[in-house]
Amino acid sequence: MAVTTSQAVIYKGGGRRYLTLRSACAAEARALLKTRCDCEYMDYGGSIGGEWLTCWYHEDERNAVLMRRLTGGYMRRFRSTQK
């Protein structure tokens, strides 16, 4: 078996390279949500410790809807610029 080279379309999103448009758009959506995240750490002091207070971006149902909408929007935007 010989080693050969070939060219492929690579999509960039979220600071990485992906083979599919959907995964690149999902990474871009995750990066956008990560910048909007306002989770904070509450320290109780002393030896008690603390806990992370999560923001509403981390709720599973809401996050799934946001990811689906943002991914679809990024895909539509990319395809409209390609025509």
C-alpha positions as CSV (number, residue, x, y, z in Angstrom):
1,M,0.0,0.0,0.0
2,A,1.5,3.3,-1.1
3,V,1.1,6.6,0.8
4,T,-0.6,9.2,-1.3
5,T,-1.7,12.8,-0.9
6,S,-5.0,14.3,-1.6
7,Q,-6.8,17.6,-1.1
8,A,-9.9,18.0,1.0
9,V,-12.2,20.9,2.0
10,I,-11.5,21.9,5.6
11,Y,-13.8,24.1,7.6
12,K,-12.5,26.3,10.4
13,G,-14.5,27.2,13.5
14,G,-14.0,27.8,17.1
15,G,-10.2,27.9,16.7
16,R,-9.9,24.5,15.1
17,R,-10.2,22.7,11.8
18,Y,-13.1,20.3,11.0
19,L,-14.0,18.0,8.1
20,T,-17.7,18.9,8.2
21,L,-19.5,22.2,8.1
22,R,-21.9,21.2,10.9
23,S,-19.1,20.4,13.3
24,A,-17.3,23.7,12.5
25,C,-20.5,25.7,13.0
26,A,-21.2,23.8,16.3
27,A,-17.7,24.6,17.5
28,E,-18.2,28.3,16.6
29,A,-21.5,28.3,18.5
30,R,-19.9,26.7,21.6
31,A,-17.2,29.4,21.5
32,L,-19.8,32.1,21.4
33,L,-21.7,30.6,24.3
34,K,-18.4,30.2,26.2
35,T,-17.8,34.0,25.9
36,R,-21.3,34.8,27.2
37,C,-20.9,32.5,30.2
38,D,-21.1,34.3,33.5
39,C,-20.5,31.4,36.0
40,E,-18.8,32.4,39.2
41,Y,-17.2,30.6,42.1
42,M,-18.6,31.3,45.6
43,D,-16.0,30.9,48.3
44,Y,-17.4,30.3,51.7
45,G,-14.1,31.0,53.4
46,G,-12.0,28.9,55.7
47,S,-11.9,25.2,55.4
48,I,-15.5,24.9,54.2
49,G,-14.6,25.4,50.5
50,G,-16.9,26.7,47.9
51,E,-19.0,25.8,44.9
52,W,-19.5,26.9,41.3
53,L,-22.7,28.9,40.6
54,T,-23.7,28.1,37.1
55,C,-25.4,30.5,34.7
56,W,-28.4,29.7,32.6
57,Y,-26.3,28.9,29.6
58,H,-25.5,25.6,31.2
59,E,-29.1,24.4,31.6
60,D,-29.4,21.3,29.4
61,E,-32.7,22.0,27.7
62,R,-31.9,25.7,27.0
63,N,-28.4,24.9,25.9
64,A,-29.6,22.3,23.4
65,V,-32.0,24.8,21.8
66,L,-29.4,27.6,21.7
67,M,-26.8,25.2,20.1
68,R,-29.3,24.1,17.5
69,R,-30.3,27.6,16.6
70,L,-26.8,29.0,16.5
71,T,-25.4,26.1,14.5
72,G,-28.2,26.4,12.0
73,G,-27.6,30.2,11.8
74,Y,-23.9,29.8,11.2
75,M,-24.6,27.2,8.5
76,R,-27.1,29.4,6.7
77,R,-24.7,32.3,6.9
78,F,-21.8,30.3,5.4
79,R,-23.9,28.9,2.6
80,S,-25.3,32.3,1.7
81,T,-21.8,33.7,1.3
82,Q,-20.8,30.8,-1.0
83,K,-23.3,31.5,-3.7
